[in-house]
Amino acid sequence: MHILSKRFQTVNVVTLSTLREHLEAISTPECRFKIDKVRGDRVTVCGEGLVAGKKTSCAVVLPAYPTGHEHDVPGNPNVVLDPLSFAGAETCAEREVFAPLLGHDVLDYYHKLHPHIGVSVSRCC
């Protein structure tokens, strides 16, 4: 094990097929999750649900890498449940839609690393 940072927090890694099953299990009528895109080293998961009474659709981009197992299907990479970025989710409340998938600890850590996201900056003069 190599510690590359001071982040002493576990991060879950699942195969794409396991992620697909997990998304079906955590989806509810109020919030549906599905895999949107799979590209080489990235997997995009969409979440459609209600945030503050409004229907929203947002996505999270997760890193992926080949399993390296000789009997694994090439289209079934490992997916790290640690967000690289979000689309359509500018505020912390909107990103909370993904709490059932990522967990509150991972989301809190993402918010600490990206404090400028969701803050509007205006330029005068």
Secondary structure, DSSP 4 states (H G I P E B T S, - for coil): ----SS------EEEHHHHHHHHHHH--SSEEEEEEEEETTEEEEEEEEEETTEEEEEEEEEEEE----TTS-TT--EEESS-SEEES--SHHHHGGGHHHH-HHHHHHHHHH-TTTT-------
